[in-house]
């Protein structure tokens, strides 16, 4: 059995000619494709009337990829206008400079006994996709413009990486938590327990992401601003 959760993070694009911060908004879509069932390790667990069992812990499987939209503006005005035109249009109809998204799944195998059901080989699988602007002006540009762009894109990536890192930490935390779960009376009970724990994990991740934005001013404190 399997459940999927999709988390999307995106940065609002500032209007041309306005020196305004880039604000990060969080959209969490939880879309269960069935009870959260997966393969994951439990730590030593005791079933009634038997000796403790040692379950393997499988680390989260994570893949990352970068996707770019190219910008060719060679002056600040042209670059800003092109960013406005080519920025990523999201589901809300607005355009954004950058979108970082990930798809999270977890699965595990049943390990049954006559008295209990264990989650065995639980594993979180996460695919992270960064969608970013890429500046490729074919002509020489002013050093002043380069000096504005370089810290902007560097800080933009750093901020997005911060959200990714929080998700990775949460995936490891969920893995450990499921590993330490006691055996359930039935496998249906196990599914319900893992599903509840996973949803709690998603809720906490949402809260941690919001706290990260509060501490960083949605990236503004990290220099996510152009021009």
NUSEVO-173997 format. One record per residue (C-alpha): residue number from 0; residue in one letter; x, y, z. Coordinates in Angstrom, 1 decimal, m for minus. Layout:
NUSEVO-173997
   n res      u      v      w
 NUM   a      X      Y      Z
...
//
This chain:
NUSEVO-173997
   n res      u      v      w
   0   x    0.0    0.0    0.0
   1   x    1.2    3.5   m0.7
   2   x    0.5    7.1    0.1
   3   x    1.8   10.2   m1.7
   4   x    2.2   13.8   m0.5
   5   x    3.2   16.6   m2.8
   6   x    4.7   19.8   m1.4
   7   x    5.2   22.9   m3.5
   8   x    7.3   26.0   m2.5
   9   x    7.4   29.0   m4.7
  10   x    8.7   32.6   m4.6
  11   x    6.5   35.5   m5.7
  12   x    8.0   37.6   m8.3
  13   x    8.4   41.3   m7.5
  14   x    6.9   43.8   m9.9
  15   x    9.2   45.7  m12.3
  16   x   10.8   48.8  m10.9
  17   x    9.8   48.0   m7.4
  18   x   12.5   47.2   m4.8
  19   x   10.4   44.7   m2.9
  20   x   11.3   41.5   m1.2
  21   x   10.5   38.1   m2.7
  22   x    7.9   36.3   m0.6
  23   x    7.9   32.6   m0.2
  24   x    4.5   30.9    0.0
  25   x    3.9   27.3    1.0
  26   x    1.3   25.0   m0.6
  27   x    1.0   21.5    0.8
  28   x   m1.2   19.1   m1.1
  29   x   m1.8   15.8    0.6
  30   x   m3.1   13.2   m1.8
  31   x   m3.4    9.7   m0.3
  32   x   m3.4    7.1   m3.0
  33   x   m4.5    4.6   m0.5
  34   x   m3.6    3.9    3.1
  35   x    0.0    4.9    3.8
  36   x    1.7    1.6    3.4
  37   x    5.3    1.1    2.7
  38   x    8.5   m0.5    3.3
  39   x   10.3    0.7    6.3
  40   x   12.3   m0.6    9.2
  41   x   11.1   m0.8   12.7
  42   x   13.7   m0.8   15.5
  43   x   13.7   m3.6   18.0
  44   x   10.0   m4.4   18.7
  45   x    8.5   m7.0   20.9
  46   x    5.4   m9.0   19.9
  47   x    3.6  m10.5   22.8
  48   x    4.9  m13.8   23.9
  49   x    8.0  m13.7   21.7
  50   x   11.5  m12.3   21.6
  51   x   12.3   m8.8   20.2
  52   x   12.7   m8.5   16.5
  53   x   15.3   m6.3   14.8
  54   x   14.0   m4.5   11.6
  55   x   16.2   m3.0    9.1
  56   x   16.1    0.8    8.7
  57   x   16.3    2.0    5.1
  58   x   17.4    5.6    4.7
  59   x   15.3    8.0    2.6
  60   x   15.9    7.6   m1.1
  61   x   16.3   11.2   m2.5
  62   x   16.8   12.4   m6.1
  63   x   17.2   16.0   m7.2
  64   x   17.0   17.7  m10.5
  65   x   17.2   21.3  m11.8
  66   x   15.1   22.8  m14.5
  67   x   15.8   26.3  m15.9
  68   x   14.1   29.0  m17.9
  69   x   16.6   31.2  m19.8
  70   x   16.9   35.0  m19.6
  71   x   18.7   36.9  m22.3
  72   x   18.3   40.5  m21.1
  73   x   21.5   42.6  m21.2
  74   x   20.4   45.6  m19.2
  75   x   18.5   45.8  m15.9
  76   x   15.2   46.9  m17.4
  77   x   15.2   44.2  m20.1
  78   x   16.2   41.5  m17.7
  79   x   13.5   42.5  m15.2
  80   x   10.9   42.6  m18.0
  81   x   12.0   39.2  m19.3
  82   x   11.8   37.8  m15.8
  83   x    8.2   39.1  m15.6
  84   x    7.4   37.5  m18.9
  85   x    9.1   34.1  m18.5
  86   x    8.7   33.5  m14.8
  87   x    6.8   30.3  m13.9
  88   x    3.0   30.5  m14.0
  89   x    1.6   28.6  m11.2
  90   x   m1.8   27.0  m10.4
  91   x   m3.1   30.2   m8.9
  92   x   m2.5   32.1  m12.2
  93   x    0.4   34.1  m10.9
  94   x    4.0   34.0  m12.0
  95   x    7.0   33.2   m9.8
  96   x   10.7   33.5  m10.2
  97   x   11.4   30.1   m8.8
  98   x    9.6   27.0   m7.8
  99   x   11.0   24.2   m5.7
 100   x    8.8   21.1   m5.4
 101   x    9.0   17.6   m4.1
 102   x    7.0   14.5   m4.3
 103   x    7.1   12.3   m1.2
 104   x    6.1    8.7   m1.0
 105   x    6.5    6.1    1.7
 106   x    6.0    2.3    1.5
 107   x    6.8   m0.7    3.6
 108   x    6.3   m4.5    3.7
 109   x    4.1   m6.4    6.2
 110   x    6.0   m8.7    8.6
 111   x    3.2  m10.8   10.1
 112   x    3.2  m13.1   13.1
 113   x    0.4  m15.0   14.7
 114   x   m0.1  m12.2   17.2
 115   x    1.1   m9.0   15.5
 116   x    1.9   m7.1   12.3
 117   x    5.1   m5.1   11.9
 118   x    6.2   m2.5    9.4
 119   x    9.3   m3.9    7.7
 120   x   11.7   m2.0    5.5
 121   x    9.8    1.3    5.7
 122   x   11.3    3.8    3.2
 123   x   10.6    7.4    2.3
 124   x   11.2    8.3   m1.3
 125   x   11.6   11.9   m2.2
 126   x   12.0   13.6   m5.6
 127   x   13.1   17.3   m5.4
 128   x   12.8   19.5   m8.5
 129   x   14.3   23.0   m8.5
 130   x   12.9   25.4  m11.2
 131   x   15.1   28.4  m11.5
 132   x   16.0   31.4  m13.8
 133   x   19.2   31.1  m15.8
 134   x   20.8   34.3  m17.1
 135   x   22.6   33.8  m20.5
 136   x   23.0   37.3  m22.1
 137   x   24.9   36.9  m25.4
 138   x   26.5   40.3  m25.1
 139   x   28.8   41.9  m22.6
 140   x   26.9   43.4  m19.7
 141   x   27.8   45.9  m17.1
 142   x   29.6   44.8  m14.0
 143   x   27.0   46.6  m11.9
 144   x   24.3   44.3  m13.3
 145   x   26.4   41.2  m12.7
 146   x   26.9   42.4   m9.1
 147   x   23.1   42.6   m8.6
 148   x   22.4   39.3  m10.3
 149   x   25.0   37.1   m8.7
 150   x   24.0   37.5   m5.0
 151   x   20.3   37.3   m6.0
 152   x   20.6   33.9   m7.7
 153   x   23.0   32.6   m5.1
 154   x   20.7   33.6   m2.2
 155   x   17.7   32.3   m4.1
 156   x   19.2   28.9   m4.4
 157   x   20.4   29.0   m0.8
 158   x   16.9   29.7    0.5
 159   x   15.3   27.0   m1.6
 160   x   17.9   24.5   m0.4
 161   x   16.9   25.4    3.1
 162   x   13.4   24.3    2.5
 163   x   14.7   21.1    0.8
 164   x   16.9   20.4    3.8
 165   x   14.0   20.7    6.2
 166   x   12.1   18.2    4.2
 167   x   15.0   15.8    4.2
 168   x   15.4   16.1    7.9
 169   x   11.7   15.4    8.3
 170   x   12.0   12.3    6.1
 171   x   14.8   10.9    8.4
 172   x   12.7   11.7   11.5
 173   x    9.7    9.9   10.1
 174   x   11.9    6.9    9.2
 175   x   13.1    6.7   12.8
 176   x    9.7    7.2   14.3
 177   x    8.2    4.3   12.2
 178   x   11.2    2.1   13.1
 179   x   10.4    2.6   16.7
 180   x    6.6    1.8   16.4
 181   x    5.4   m1.1   18.4
 182   x    3.8   m4.0   16.5
 183   x    0.1   m3.6   15.7
 184   x   m2.5   m6.2   16.5
 185   x   m3.5   m6.4   12.8
 186   x   m2.0   m5.1    9.6
 187   x   m5.0   m2.8    9.1
 188   x   m4.2   m1.3   12.5
 189   x   m0.6   m0.9   11.4
 190   x   m1.7    0.9    8.3
 191   x   m3.8    3.3   10.3
 192   x   m1.0    4.0   12.7
 193   x    1.6    4.6   10.0
 194   x   m0.9    6.8    8.1
 195   x   m1.6    8.9   11.3
 196   x    2.1    9.3   12.0
 197   x    2.9   10.3    8.4
 198   x    0.2   12.9    8.4
 199   x    1.5   14.3   11.7
 200   x    4.9   14.4   10.1
 201   x    3.6   16.4    7.2
 202   x    1.8   18.8    9.5
 203   x    5.0   19.4   11.5
 204   x    7.0   19.9    8.3
 205   x    4.5   22.5    7.3
 206   x    5.0   24.3   10.6
 207   x    8.8   24.0   10.4
 208   x    8.7   25.5    6.9
 209   x    6.6   28.4    8.0
 210   x    8.9   29.0   10.9
 211   x   11.9   29.0    8.6
 212   x   10.2   31.7    6.4
 213   x    9.5   33.7    9.5
 214   x   13.1   33.6   10.6
 215   x   14.4   34.5    7.1
 216   x   11.7   37.0    6.2
 217   x   10.7   34.7    3.3
 218   x   14.2   34.8    2.0
 219   x   14.5   38.6    2.1
 220   x   16.9   38.4    5.1
 221   x   19.1   36.1    2.9
 222   x   19.2   38.6    0.1
 223   x   16.6   37.1   m2.2
 224   x   15.8   40.4   m4.1
 225   x   16.3   41.7   m7.6
 226   x   17.2   44.3   m8.8
//
